[in-house]
Amino acid sequence: MRSGYDLFLNARIIFFVRVIDGTGHSLSSEPRTTATKGRKSSSELVRVKLIECGDYKQEFARLWNLSSALKEAREKKEALEGKLHSLNQVEAESLSRLNVLEEIRKRVGARKKMMESLSDLLQGAADKASADDSSKERRS
C-alpha cells in the first residue's frame, strides 16, 4: 500500500506561472491561458502549465535562473544608464567649451583684422608723411 507521500510525489499538480514584463504582457510561452477570477482582460491572463511533481524542482530552478538573469540584466542596465548619463554630461560640457573657444577665435580674428587695417592705415600715413618730408627737403 502506498503512503500519502508516495501518492503526492506521483500526483500531477497544476503549476501557475505568471511572468510579466514591464508593459504588463506575459512572457510565458505556454499554450493554454485562463482568465483569473472570471475576468477576461488580456492583462489579467495567467499561463497554466501542468507539470509532474518530479519536474517541479527543474521548473523551479529554471524560473529561479530566469529571475536571476533578469535581475542581473536590470542591474547592468542601471549601471549603463549611469555611465551614459555621466558621458552625456561630459559631452555637454565639452561642447559648451568648444562653443566658448569658437567665440573667442571669432573675436580674436576680428581684432586681428582690425589691427591689420590700422597697421595698413598707419603704414600709409607714415609713407605719406615721409613722402611729404622728402618733397619738402627737395624744395628747400
N, CA, C and O atoms as CSV, one atom per row, in Angstrom:
chain,resi,resn,atom,element,x,y,z
A,1,MET,N,N,0.843,-1.184,0.000
A,1,MET,CA,C,0.000,0.000,0.000
A,1,MET,C,C,0.883,1.240,0.000
A,1,MET,O,O,1.869,1.318,0.733
A,2,ARG,N,N,0.524,2.178,-0.809
A,2,ARG,CA,C,1.295,3.409,-0.936
A,2,ARG,C,C,0.939,4.385,0.171
A,2,ARG,O,O,-0.206,4.470,0.615
A,3,SER,N,N,1.948,5.112,0.597
A,3,SER,CA,C,1.693,6.139,1.611
A,3,SER,C,C,1.195,7.407,0.926
A,3,SER,O,O,1.270,7.543,-0.295
A,4,GLY,N,N,0.700,8.304,1.713
A,4,GLY,CA,C,0.220,9.576,1.170
A,4,GLY,C,C,1.339,10.371,0.518
A,4,GLY,O,O,1.112,11.100,-0.448
A,5,TYR,N,N,2.544,10.229,1.048
A,5,TYR,CA,C,3.694,10.939,0.487
A,5,TYR,C,C,4.022,10.418,-0.904
A,5,TYR,O,O,4.318,11.203,-1.804
A,6,ASP,N,N,3.969,9.071,-1.093
A,6,ASP,CA,C,4.222,8.489,-2.412
A,6,ASP,C,C,3.163,8.935,-3.409
A,6,ASP,O,O,3.475,9.244,-4.559
A,7,LEU,N,N,1.915,8.966,-2.968
A,7,LEU,CA,C,0.850,9.429,-3.851
A,7,LEU,C,C,1.056,10.894,-4.225
A,7,LEU,O,O,0.812,11.301,-5.361
A,8,PHE,N,N,1.508,11.673,-3.250
A,8,PHE,CA,C,1.762,13.086,-3.518
A,8,PHE,C,C,2.877,13.246,-4.549
A,8,PHE,O,O,2.773,14.075,-5.453
A,9,LEU,N,N,3.935,12.461,-4.418
A,9,LEU,CA,C,5.051,12.561,-5.351
A,9,LEU,C,C,4.664,12.133,-6.757
A,9,LEU,O,O,5.184,12.680,-7.730
A,10,ASN,N,N,3.770,11.176,-6.881
A,10,ASN,CA,C,3.370,10.684,-8.191
A,10,ASN,C,C,2.193,11.458,-8.779
A,10,ASN,O,O,1.852,11.270,-9.947
A,11,ALA,N,N,1.588,12.302,-8.004
A,11,ALA,CA,C,0.409,13.040,-8.468
A,11,ALA,C,C,0.837,14.154,-9.419
A,11,ALA,O,O,1.985,14.597,-9.423
A,12,ARG,N,N,-0.104,14.577,-10.200
A,12,ARG,CA,C,0.122,15.721,-11.078
A,12,ARG,C,C,-0.391,16.949,-10.348
A,12,ARG,O,O,-1.442,16.914,-9.708
A,13,ILE,N,N,0.362,18.032,-10.452
A,13,ILE,CA,C,-0.090,19.275,-9.833
A,13,ILE,C,C,-0.162,20.347,-10.902
A,13,ILE,O,O,0.499,20.260,-11.937
A,14,ILE,N,N,-0.969,21.353,-10.640
A,14,ILE,CA,C,-1.062,22.491,-11.553
A,14,ILE,C,C,-0.115,23.554,-11.039
A,14,ILE,O,O,-0.178,23.955,-9.876
A,15,PHE,N,N,0.743,23.996,-11.900
A,15,PHE,CA,C,1.759,24.976,-11.546
A,15,PHE,C,C,1.422,26.261,-12.289
A,15,PHE,O,O,1.444,26.290,-13.519
A,16,PHE,N,N,1.115,27.309,-11.563
A,16,PHE,CA,C,0.761,28.579,-12.173
A,16,PHE,C,C,2.019,29.397,-12.391
A,16,PHE,O,O,2.812,29.605,-11.472
A,17,VAL,N,N,2.188,29.853,-13.608
A,17,VAL,CA,C,3.343,30.680,-13.941
A,17,VAL,C,C,2.813,32.011,-14.433
A,17,VAL,O,O,2.065,32.069,-15.409
A,18,ARG,N,N,3.197,33.062,-13.766
A,18,ARG,CA,C,2.796,34.389,-14.220
A,18,ARG,C,C,4.047,35.240,-14.269
A,18,ARG,O,O,4.521,35.742,-13.250
A,19,VAL,N,N,4.564,35.390,-15.458
A,19,VAL,CA,C,5.758,36.191,-15.662
A,19,VAL,C,C,5.333,37.381,-16.494
A,19,VAL,O,O,4.868,37.221,-17.622
A,20,ILE,N,N,5.488,38.562,-15.951
A,20,ILE,CA,C,5.025,39.781,-16.601
A,20,ILE,C,C,6.232,40.670,-16.851
A,20,ILE,O,O,7.066,40.859,-15.965
A,21,ASP,N,N,6.325,41.215,-18.057
A,21,ASP,CA,C,7.387,42.189,-18.302
A,21,ASP,C,C,6.895,43.568,-17.890
A,21,ASP,O,O,5.798,43.698,-17.346
A,22,GLY,N,N,7.688,44.592,-18.141
A,22,GLY,CA,C,7.359,45.939,-17.702
A,22,GLY,C,C,6.107,46.514,-18.325
A,22,GLY,O,O,5.534,47.456,-17.778
A,23,THR,N,N,5.657,45.975,-19.460
A,23,THR,CA,C,4.478,46.513,-20.127
A,23,THR,C,C,3.203,45.791,-19.718
A,23,THR,O,O,2.118,46.149,-20.175
A,24,GLY,N,N,3.317,44.777,-18.862
A,24,GLY,CA,C,2.138,44.042,-18.439
A,24,GLY,C,C,1.831,42.850,-19.316
A,24,GLY,O,O,0.818,42.184,-19.100
A,25,HIS,N,N,2.672,42.553,-20.308
A,25,HIS,CA,C,2.467,41.413,-21.184
A,25,HIS,C,C,3.151,40.194,-20.584
A,25,HIS,O,O,4.238,40.291,-20.015
A,26,SER,N,N,2.506,39.060,-20.718
A,26,SER,CA,C,3.068,37.834,-20.164
A,26,SER,C,C,4.235,37.377,-21.018
A,26,SER,O,O,4.167,37.406,-22.247
A,27,LEU,N,N,5.306,36.953,-20.361
A,27,LEU,CA,C,6.482,36.461,-21.068
A,27,LEU,C,C,6.463,34.945,-21.202
A,27,LEU,O,O,7.296,34.372,-21.904
A,28,SER,N,N,5.537,34.305,-20.548
A,28,SER,CA,C,5.474,32.856,-20.552
A,28,SER,C,C,5.012,32.380,-21.924
A,28,SER,O,O,4.221,33.055,-22.582
A,29,SER,N,N,5.500,31.228,-22.355
A,29,SER,CA,C,5.183,30.769,-23.702
A,29,SER,C,C,4.308,29.517,-23.720
A,29,SER,O,O,4.214,28.857,-24.755
A,30,GLU,N,N,3.679,29.178,-22.623
A,30,GLU,CA,C,2.824,28.001,-22.594
A,30,GLU,C,C,1.556,28.269,-23.406
A,30,GLU,O,O,1.091,29.408,-23.457
A,31,PRO,N,N,0.994,27.244,-24.038
A,31,PRO,CA,C,-0.122,27.475,-24.955
A,31,PRO,C,C,-1.458,27.774,-24.298
A,31,PRO,O,O,-2.247,28.531,-24.865
A,32,ARG,N,N,-1.752,27.211,-23.115
A,32,ARG,CA,C,-3.081,27.399,-22.542
A,32,ARG,C,C,-3.110,28.629,-21.655
A,32,ARG,O,O,-2.152,28.912,-20.935
A,33,THR,N,N,-4.226,29.363,-21.712
A,33,THR,CA,C,-4.394,30.510,-20.826
A,33,THR,C,C,-5.786,30.468,-20.231
A,33,THR,O,O,-6.728,29.978,-20.855
A,34,THR,N,N,-5.906,30.981,-19.034
A,34,THR,CA,C,-7.223,31.141,-18.414
A,34,THR,C,C,-7.261,32.499,-17.759
A,34,THR,O,O,-6.236,33.010,-17.309
A,35,ALA,N,N,-8.436,33.081,-17.706
A,35,ALA,CA,C,-8.571,34.382,-17.053
A,35,ALA,C,C,-8.681,34.165,-15.553
A,35,ALA,O,O,-9.314,33.213,-15.098
A,36,THR,N,N,-8.060,35.054,-14.789
A,36,THR,CA,C,-8.114,34.920,-13.336
A,36,THR,C,C,-9.402,35.518,-12.805
A,36,THR,O,O,-9.829,36.585,-13.246
A,37,LYS,N,N,-10.011,34.837,-11.869
A,37,LYS,CA,C,-11.212,35.299,-11.172
A,37,LYS,C,C,-12.337,35.688,-12.133
A,37,LYS,O,O,-13.102,36.611,-11.851
A,38,GLY,N,N,-12.439,34.993,-13.257
A,38,GLY,CA,C,-13.530,35.230,-14.182
A,38,GLY,C,C,-13.355,36.457,-15.055
A,38,GLY,O,O,-14.220,36.742,-15.883
A,39,ARG,N,N,-12.281,37.181,-14.900
A,39,ARG,CA,C,-12.058,38.369,-15.731
A,39,ARG,C,C,-11.522,37.940,-17.087
A,39,ARG,O,O,-10.845,36.918,-17.205
A,40,LYS,N,N,-11.830,38.728,-18.106
A,40,LYS,CA,C,-11.388,38.381,-19.447
A,40,LYS,C,C,-10.361,39.359,-19.993
A,40,LYS,O,O,-10.048,39.327,-21.183
A,41,SER,N,N,-9.841,40.214,-19.149
A,41,SER,CA,C,-8.855,41.196,-19.584
A,41,SER,C,C,-7.574,40.489,-20.010
A,41,SER,O,O,-7.121,39.560,-19.341
A,42,SER,N,N,-6.992,40.928,-21.119
A,42,SER,CA,C,-5.779,40.277,-21.618
A,42,SER,C,C,-4.602,40.485,-20.677
A,42,SER,O,O,-3.695,39.654,-20.632
A,43,SER,N,N,-4.604,41.577,-19.928
A,43,SER,CA,C,-3.511,41.800,-18.986
A,43,SER,C,C,-3.662,40.943,-17.737
A,43,SER,O,O,-2.726,40.840,-16.944
A,44,GLU,N,N,-4.816,40.332,-17.552
A,44,GLU,CA,C,-5.086,39.523,-16.367
A,44,GLU,C,C,-4.929,38.030,-16.651
A,44,GLU,O,O,-5.256,37.208,-15.795
A,45,LEU,N,N,-4.435,37.665,-17.836
A,45,LEU,CA,C,-4.311,36.254,-18.174
A,45,LEU,C,C,-3.171,35.609,-17.400
A,45,LEU,O,O,-2.118,36.214,-17.199
A,46,VAL,N,N,-3.395,34.382,-16.972
A,46,VAL,CA,C,-2.383,33.604,-16.261
A,46,VAL,C,C,-2.068,32.387,-17.114
A,46,VAL,O,O,-2.973,31.714,-17.606
A,47,ARG,N,N,-0.799,32.112,-17.284
A,47,ARG,CA,C,-0.403,30.923,-18.030
A,47,ARG,C,C,-0.445,29.729,-17.076
A,47,ARG,O,O,0.134,29.770,-15.990
A,48,VAL,N,N,-1.126,28.680,-17.489
A,48,VAL,CA,C,-1.240,27.484,-16.663
A,48,VAL,C,C,-0.435,26.388,-17.337
A,48,VAL,O,O,-0.587,26.124,-18.530
A,49,LYS,N,N,0.418,25.761,-16.556
A,49,LYS,CA,C,1.234,24.689,-17.095
A,49,LYS,C,C,1.111,23.494,-16.162
A,49,LYS,O,O,1.338,23.615,-14.959
A,50,LEU,N,N,0.758,22.355,-16.708
A,50,LEU,CA,C,0.631,21.136,-15.925
A,50,LEU,C,C,1.976,20.434,-15.933
A,50,LEU,O,O,2.477,20.045,-16.988
A,51,ILE,N,N,2.557,20.273,-14.759
A,51,ILE,CA,C,3.863,19.615,-14.681
A,51,ILE,C,C,3.801,18.474,-13.681
A,51,ILE,O,O,2.977,18.464,-12.767
A,52,GLU,N,N,4.682,17.528,-13.876
A,52,GLU,CA,C,4.812,16.427,-12.929
A,52,GLU,C,C,5.485,16.960,-11.678
A,52,GLU,O,O,6.275,17.902,-11.733
A,53,CYS,N,N,5.167,16.353,-10.566
A,53,CYS,CA,C,5.738,16.799,-9.302
A,53,CYS,C,C,7.255,16.654,-9.317
A,53,CYS,O,O,7.961,17.479,-8.738
A,54,GLY,N,N,7.756,15.627,-9.965
A,54,GLY,CA,C,9.200,15.427,-10.058
A,54,GLY,C,C,9.873,16.515,-10.874
A,54,GLY,O,O,11.042,16.830,-10.653
A,55,ASP,N,N,9.140,17.089,-11.815
A,55,ASP,CA,C,9.694,18.156,-12.646
A,55,ASP,C,C,9.618,19.512,-11.962
A,55,ASP,O,O,10.125,20.508,-12.476
A,56,TYR,N,N,8.984,19.539,-10.803
A,56,TYR,CA,C,8.806,20.804,-10.095
A,56,TYR,C,C,10.144,21.452,-9.771
A,56,TYR,O,O,10.312,22.661,-9.935
A,57,LYS,N,N,11.090,20.648,-9.313
A,57,LYS,CA,C,12.399,21.200,-8.966
A,57,LYS,C,C,13.084,21.798,-10.188
A,57,LYS,O,O,13.678,22.874,-10.117
A,58,GLN,N,N,12.994,21.085,-11.314
A,58,GLN,CA,C,13.598,21.608,-12.546
A,58,GLN,C,C,12.916,22.899,-12.982
A,58,GLN,O,O,13.570,23.864,-13.378
A,59,GLU,N,N,11.608,22.896,-12.901
A,59,GLU,CA,C,10.855,24.095,-13.303
A,59,GLU,C,C,11.164,25.259,-12.371
A,59,GLU,O,O,11.333,26.396,-12.810
A,60,PHE,N,N,11.235,24.959,-11.081
A,60,PHE,CA,C,11.569,25.988,-10.101
A,60,PHE,C,C,12.976,26.526,-10.360
A,60,PHE,O,O,13.195,27.736,-10.312
A,61,ALA,N,N,13.924,25.636,-10.632
A,61,ALA,CA,C,15.301,26.058,-10.917
A,61,ALA,C,C,15.350,26.910,-12.183
A,61,ALA,O,O,16.074,27.904,-12.246
A,62,ARG,N,N,14.568,26.509,-13.194
A,62,ARG,CA,C,14.534,27.284,-14.443
A,62,ARG,C,C,14.000,28.687,-14.185
A,62,ARG,O,O,14.571,29.670,-14.657
A,63,LEU,N,N,12.907,28.778,-13.436
A,63,LEU,CA,C,12.332,30.088,-13.126
A,63,LEU,C,C,13.274,30.912,-12.253
A,63,LEU,O,O,13.379,32.128,-12.419
A,64,TRP,N,N,13.951,30.254,-11.332
A,64,TRP,CA,C,14.919,30.951,-10.476
A,64,TRP,C,C,16.052,31.519,-11.331
A,64,TRP,O,O,16.477,32.657,-11.132
A,65,ASN,N,N,16.535,30.721,-12.282
A,65,ASN,CA,C,17.604,31.189,-13.173
A,65,ASN,C,C,17.134,32.352,-14.037
A,65,ASN,O,O,17.866,33.319,-14.245
A,66,LEU,N,N,15.908,32.249,-14.535
A,66,LEU,CA,C,15.359,33.351,-15.333
A,66,LEU,C,C,15.236,34.613,-14.497
A,66,LEU,O,O,15.549,35.709,-14.962
A,67,SER,N,N,14.780,34.455,-13.265
A,67,SER,CA,C,14.650,35.600,-12.369
A,67,SER,C,C,16.014,36.218,-12.080
A,67,SER,O,O,16.161,37.441,-12.074
A,68,SER,N,N,17.008,35.370,-11.839
A,68,SER,CA,C,18.365,35.869,-11.578
A,68,SER,C,C,18.925,36.586,-12.799
A,68,SER,O,O,19.547,37.641,-12.676
A,69,ALA,N,N,18.702,36.009,-13.980
A,69,ALA,CA,C,19.190,36.635,-15.209
A,69,ALA,C,C,18.517,37.983,-15.432
A,69,ALA,O,O,19.163,38.940,-15.857
A,70,LEU,N,N,17.223,38.057,-15.147
A,70,LEU,CA,C,16.501,39.319,-15.293
A,70,LEU,C,C,17.035,40.360,-14.321
A,70,LEU,O,O,17.205,41.524,-14.685
A,71,LYS,N,N,17.299,39.947,-13.090
A,71,LYS,CA,C,17.845,40.866,-12.092
A,71,LYS,C,C,19.213,41.385,-12.531
A,71,LYS,O,O,19.487,42.581,-12.428
A,72,GLU,N,N,20.075,40.484,-13.021
A,72,GLU,CA,C,21.400,40.894,-13.494
A,72,GLU,C,C,21.285,41.858,-14.671
A,72,GLU,O,O,22.017,42.845,-14.753
A,73,ALA,N,N,20.358,41.561,-15.580
A,73,ALA,CA,C,20.176,42.437,-16.741
A,73,ALA,C,C,19.711,43.822,-16.310
A,73,ALA,O,O,20.160,44.827,-16.859
A,74,ARG,N,N,18.819,43.878,-15.335
A,74,ARG,CA,C,18.353,45.183,-14.840
A,74,ARG,C,C,19.484,45.947,-14.168
A,74,ARG,O,O,19.611,47.158,-14.345
A,75,GLU,N,N,20.314,45.236,-13.389
A,75,GLU,CA,C,21.451,45.889,-12.736
A,75,GLU,C,C,22.434,46.429,-13.771
A,75,GLU,O,O,22.943,47.541,-13.629
A,76,LYS,N,N,22.702,45.634,-14.818
A,76,LYS,CA,C,23.596,46.092,-15.888
A,76,LYS,C,C,23.001,47.304,-16.589
A,76,LYS,O,O,23.711,48.256,-16.913
A,77,LYS,N,N,21.691,47.262,-16.820
A,77,LYS,CA,C,21.015,48.379,-17.478
A,77,LYS,C,C,21.158,49.645,-16.651
A,77,LYS,O,O,21.458,50.711,-17.190
A,78,GLU,N,N,20.942,49.535,-15.333
A,78,GLU,CA,C,21.065,50.707,-14.464
A,78,GLU,C,C,22.494,51.232,-14.456
A,78,GLU,O,O,22.712,52.444,-14.476
A,79,ALA,N,N,23.474,50.322,-14.428
A,79,ALA,CA,C,24.875,50.747,-14.449
A,79,ALA,C,C,25.200,51.454,-15.759
A,79,ALA,O,O,25.873,52.484,-15.766
A,80,LEU,N,N,24.718,50.893,-16.869
A,80,LEU,CA,C,24.972,51.510,-18.172
A,80,LEU,C,C,24.259,52.849,-18.303
A,80,LEU,O,O,24.793,53.780,-18.907
A,81,GLU,N,N,23.055,52.954,-17.740
A,81,GLU,CA,C,22.345,54.233,-17.771
A,81,GLU,C,C,23.118,55.296,-17.005
A,81,GLU,O,O,23.197,56.446,-17.437
A,82,GLY,N,N,23.690,54.910,-15.862
A,82,GLY,CA,C,24.501,55.850,-15.085
A,82,GLY,C,C,25.726,56.301,-15.861
A,82,GLY,O,O,26.055,57.487,-15.879
A,83,LYS,N,N,26.404,55.347,-16.505
A,83,LYS,CA,C,27.583,55.693,-17.305
A,83,LYS,C,C,27.194,56.590,-18.474
A,83,LYS,O,O,27.876,57.570,-18.773
A,84,LEU,N,N,26.094,56.246,-19.128
A,84,LEU,CA,C,25.638,57.041,-20.269
A,84,LEU,C,C,25.293,58.457,-19.839
A,84,LEU,O,O,25.604,59.417,-20.544
A,85,HIS,N,N,24.650,58.589,-18.685
A,85,HIS,CA,C,24.297,59.914,-18.174
A,85,HIS,C,C,25.552,60.736,-17.912
A,85,HIS,O,O,25.617,61.910,-18.278
A,86,SER,N,N,26.551,60.120,-17.276
A,86,SER,CA,C,27.784,60.865,-16.994
A,86,SER,C,C,28.513,61.212,-18.287
A,86,SER,O,O,29.080,62.299,-18.400
A,87,LEU,N,N,28.508,60.302,-19.267
A,87,LEU,CA,C,29.140,60.608,-20.557
A,87,LEU,C,C,28.406,61.735,-21.278
A,87,LEU,O,O,29.034,62.576,-21.921
A,88,ASN,N,N,27.088,61.753,-21.172
A,88,ASN,CA,C,26.319,62.839,-21.779
A,88,ASN,C,C,26.650,64.177,-21.130
A,88,ASN,O,O,26.734,65.196,-21.816
A,89,GLN,N,N,26.839,64.181,-19.805
A,89,GLN,CA,C,27.213,65.418,-19.119
A,89,GLN,C,C,28.589,65.890,-19.575
A,89,GLN,O,O,28.787,67.078,-19.830
A,90,VAL,N,N,29.542,64.963,-19.679
A,90,VAL,CA,C,30.892,65.321,-20.133
A,90,VAL,C,C,30.830,65.862,-21.555
A,90,VAL,O,O,31.496,66.848,-21.873
A,91,GLU,N,N,30.045,65.232,-22.402
A,91,GLU,CA,C,29.910,65.681,-23.791
A,91,GLU,C,C,29.296,67.082,-23.851
A,91,GLU,O,O,29.734,67.917,-24.642
A,92,ALA,N,N,28.292,67.339,-23.024
A,92,ALA,CA,C,27.662,68.662,-22.996
A,92,ALA,C,C,28.659,69.724,-22.539
A,92,ALA,O,O,28.709,70.814,-23.109
A,93,GLU,N,N,29.454,69.411,-21.512
A,93,GLU,CA,C,30.470,70.362,-21.047
A,93,GLU,C,C,31.517,70.605,-22.124
A,93,GLU,O,O,31.965,71.735,-22.320
A,94,SER,N,N,31.904,69.547,-22.817
A,94,SER,CA,C,32.891,69.671,-23.888
A,94,SER,C,C,32.362,70.549,-25.017
A,94,SER,O,O,33.081,71.407,-25.530
A,95,LEU,N,N,31.112,70.335,-25.402
A,95,LEU,CA,C,30.510,71.155,-26.456
A,95,LEU,C,C,30.406,72.610,-26.022
A,95,LEU,O,O,30.625,73.517,-26.825
A,96,SER,N,N,30.075,72.834,-24.765
A,96,SER,CA,C,30.000,74.196,-24.246
A,96,SER,C,C,31.362,74.875,-24.335
A,96,SER,O,O,31.464,76.027,-24.758
A,97,ARG,N,N,32.410,74.152,-23.934
A,97,ARG,CA,C,33.764,74.710,-24.014
A,97,ARG,C,C,34.170,74.982,-25.453
A,97,ARG,O,O,34.807,75.995,-25.743
A,98,LEU,N,N,33.802,74.075,-26.358
A,98,LEU,CA,C,34.119,74.293,-27.774
A,98,LEU,C,C,33.410,75.532,-28.312
A,98,LEU,O,O,33.986,76.289,-29.092
A,99,ASN,N,N,32.172,75.738,-27.899
A,99,ASN,CA,C,31.436,76.928,-28.332
A,99,ASN,C,C,32.099,78.201,-27.813
A,99,ASN,O,O,32.202,79.189,-28.539
A,100,VAL,N,N,32.549,78.178,-26.555
A,100,VAL,CA,C,33.236,79.344,-25.988
A,100,VAL,C,C,34.531,79.599,-26.750
A,100,VAL,O,O,34.841,80.744,-27.079
A,101,LEU,N,N,35.292,78.536,-27.035
A,101,LEU,CA,C,36.540,78.697,-27.791
A,101,LEU,C,C,36.281,79.254,-29.188
A,101,LEU,O,O,37.045,80.088,-29.676
A,102,GLU,N,N,35.224,78.803,-29.824
A,102,GLU,CA,C,34.893,79.307,-31.164
A,102,GLU,C,C,34.550,80.798,-31.116
A,102,GLU,O,O,34.946,81.556,-32.002
A,103,GLU,N,N,33.816,81.218,-30.087
A,103,GLU,CA,C,33.508,82.645,-29.932
A,103,GLU,C,C,34.783,83.451,-29.715
A,103,GLU,O,O,34.942,84.536,-30.274
A,104,ILE,N,N,35.694,82.913,-28.896
A,104,ILE,CA,C,36.968,83.606,-28.657
A,104,ILE,C,C,37.762,83.702,-29.953
A,104,ILE,O,O,38.344,84.747,-30.242
A,105,ARG,N,N,37.794,82.622,-30.743
A,105,ARG,CA,C,38.507,82.648,-32.031
A,105,ARG,C,C,37.927,83.711,-32.959
A,105,ARG,O,O,38.669,84.419,-33.639
A,106,LYS,N,N,36.603,83.821,-32.986
A,106,LYS,CA,C,35.973,84.836,-33.840
A,106,LYS,C,C,36.365,86.241,-33.390
A,106,LYS,O,O,36.675,87.100,-34.216
A,107,ARG,N,N,36.348,86.473,-32.066
A,107,ARG,CA,C,36.734,87.798,-31.562
A,107,ARG,C,C,38.199,88.102,-31.857
A,107,ARG,O,O,38.545,89.220,-32.237
A,108,VAL,N,N,39.063,87.089,-31.678
A,108,VAL,CA,C,40.489,87.286,-31.969
A,108,VAL,C,C,40.681,87.562,-33.454
A,108,VAL,O,O,41.485,88.416,-33.826
A,109,GLY,N,N,39.954,86.849,-34.304
A,109,GLY,CA,C,40.044,87.090,-35.750
A,109,GLY,C,C,39.594,88.493,-36.113
A,109,GLY,O,O,40.222,89.155,-36.940
A,110,ALA,N,N,38.504,88.954,-35.495
A,110,ALA,CA,C,38.015,90.311,-35.769
A,110,ALA,C,C,39.029,91.350,-35.302
A,110,ALA,O,O,39.268,92.337,-35.997
A,111,ARG,N,N,39.627,91.138,-34.132
A,111,ARG,CA,C,40.649,92.076,-33.641
A,111,ARG,C,C,41.879,92.060,-34.534
A,111,ARG,O,O,42.492,93.100,-34.772
A,112,LYS,N,N,42.242,90.881,-35.027
A,112,LYS,CA,C,43.404,90.771,-35.914
A,112,LYS,C,C,43.164,91.569,-37.195
A,112,LYS,O,O,44.046,92.294,-37.657
A,113,LYS,N,N,41.968,91.430,-37.764
A,113,LYS,CA,C,41.644,92.194,-38.975
A,113,LYS,C,C,41.672,93.691,-38.694
A,113,LYS,O,O,42.165,94.476,-39.504
A,114,MET,N,N,41.132,94.082,-37.524
A,114,MET,CA,C,41.133,95.496,-37.164
A,114,MET,C,C,42.567,96.002,-37.014
A,114,MET,O,O,42.890,97.093,-37.482
A,115,MET,N,N,43.424,95.221,-36.368
A,115,MET,CA,C,44.823,95.619,-36.188
A,115,MET,C,C,45.545,95.696,-37.531
A,115,MET,O,O,46.360,96.595,-37.742
A,116,GLU,N,N,45.257,94.763,-38.444
A,116,GLU,CA,C,45.874,94.797,-39.771
A,116,GLU,C,C,45.445,96.045,-40.531
A,116,GLU,O,O,46.264,96.701,-41.175
A,117,SER,N,N,44.153,96.368,-40.452
A,117,SER,CA,C,43.689,97.563,-41.163
A,117,SER,C,C,44.277,98.826,-40.533
A,117,SER,O,O,44.627,99.761,-41.251
A,118,LEU,N,N,44.392,98.869,-39.190
A,118,LEU,CA,C,45.039,100.013,-38.537
A,118,LEU,C,C,46.506,100.098,-38.928
A,118,LEU,O,O,47.037,101.182,-39.170
A,119,SER,N,N,47.154,98.935,-38.987
A,119,SER,CA,C,48.564,98.904,-39.384
A,119,SER,C,C,48.725,99.413,-40.813
A,119,SER,O,O,49.646,100.175,-41.107
A,120,ASP,N,N,47.826,98.988,-41.696
A,120,ASP,CA,C,47.881,99.466,-43.083
A,120,ASP,C,C,47.657,100.974,-43.149
A,120,ASP,O,O,48.339,101.678,-43.893
A,121,LEU,N,N,46.682,101.473,-42.353
A,121,LEU,CA,C,46.428,102.917,-42.329
A,121,LEU,C,C,47.638,103.683,-41.803
A,121,LEU,O,O,48.032,104.708,-42.361
A,122,LEU,N,N,48.220,103.170,-40.722
A,122,LEU,CA,C,49.402,103.832,-40.156
A,122,LEU,C,C,50.579,103.769,-41.116
A,122,LEU,O,O,51.325,104.738,-41.262
A,123,GLN,N,N,50.742,102.631,-41.766
A,123,GLN,CA,C,51.828,102.498,-42.746
A,123,GLN,C,C,51.608,103.471,-43.901
A,123,GLN,O,O,52.549,104.110,-44.372
A,124,GLY,N,N,50.362,103.579,-44.352
A,124,GLY,CA,C,50.058,104.535,-45.425
A,124,GLY,C,C,50.300,105.961,-44.976
A,124,GLY,O,O,50.845,106.771,-45.726
A,125,ALA,N,N,49.893,106.272,-43.742
A,125,ALA,CA,C,50.116,107.621,-43.215
A,125,ALA,C,C,51.604,107.882,-43.051
A,125,ALA,O,O,52.074,108.983,-43.337
A,126,ALA,N,N,52.349,106.884,-42.592
A,126,ALA,CA,C,53.800,107.055,-42.428
A,126,ALA,C,C,54.463,107.236,-43.784
A,126,ALA,O,O,55.353,108.075,-43.927
A,127,ASP,N,N,54.051,106.474,-44.771
A,127,ASP,CA,C,54.617,106.620,-46.119
A,127,ASP,C,C,54.301,108.003,-46.686
A,127,ASP,O,O,55.150,108.641,-47.309
A,128,LYS,N,N,53.067,108.453,-46.460
A,128,LYS,CA,C,52.667,109.766,-46.953
A,128,LYS,C,C,53.460,110.858,-46.242
A,128,LYS,O,O,53.899,111.825,-46.864
A,129,ALA,N,N,53.639,110.690,-44.918
A,129,ALA,CA,C,54.403,111.687,-44.160
A,129,ALA,C,C,55.857,111.705,-44.609
A,129,ALA,O,O,56.450,112.774,-44.750
A,130,SER,N,N,56.430,110.538,-44.834
A,130,SER,CA,C,57.832,110.514,-45.287
A,130,SER,C,C,57.946,111.062,-46.700
A,130,SER,O,O,58.951,111.684,-47.043
A,131,ALA,N,N,56.929,110.839,-47.522
A,131,ALA,CA,C,56.951,111.391,-48.874
A,131,ALA,C,C,56.826,112.904,-48.814
A,131,ALA,O,O,57.491,113.616,-49.567
A,132,ASP,N,N,55.971,113.402,-47.913
A,132,ASP,CA,C,55.829,114.848,-47.750
A,132,ASP,C,C,57.131,115.459,-47.233
A,132,ASP,O,O,57.546,116.524,-47.689
A,133,ASP,N,N,57.771,114.781,-46.281
A,133,ASP,CA,C,59.035,115.281,-45.735
A,133,ASP,C,C,60.116,115.306,-46.811
A,133,ASP,O,O,60.887,116.262,-46.891
A,134,SER,N,N,60.178,114.280,-47.624
A,134,SER,CA,C,61.210,114.246,-48.660
A,134,SER,C,C,60.933,115.285,-49.738
A,134,SER,O,O,61.872,115.834,-50.313
A,135,SER,N,N,59.659,115.569,-50.026
A,135,SER,CA,C,59.360,116.602,-51.013
A,135,SER,C,C,59.653,117.982,-50.448
A,135,SER,O,O,60.045,118.879,-51.195
A,136,LYS,N,N,59.470,118.178,-49.127
A,136,LYS,CA,C,59.794,119.455,-48.503
A,136,LYS,C,C,61.299,119.665,-48.498
A,136,LYS,O,O,61.774,120.784,-48.696
A,137,GLU,N,N,62.051,118.596,-48.272
A,137,GLU,CA,C,63.506,118.710,-48.256
A,137,GLU,C,C,64.023,119.028,-49.651
A,137,GLU,O,O,65.000,119.763,-49.788
A,138,ARG,N,N,63.416,118.513,-50.647
A,138,ARG,CA,C,63.852,118.784,-52.010
A,138,ARG,C,C,63.582,120.238,-52.375
A,138,ARG,O,O,64.350,120.850,-53.116
A,139,ARG,N,N,62.511,120.776,-51.863
A,139,ARG,CA,C,62.162,122.150,-52.184
A,139,ARG,C,C,63.091,123.112,-51.464
A,139,ARG,O,O,63.363,124.217,-51.933
A,140,SER,N,N,63.549,122.681,-50.362
A,140,SER,CA,C,64.375,123.638,-49.651
A,140,SER,C,C,65.790,123.675,-50.084
A,140,SER,O,O,66.580,124.452,-49.547
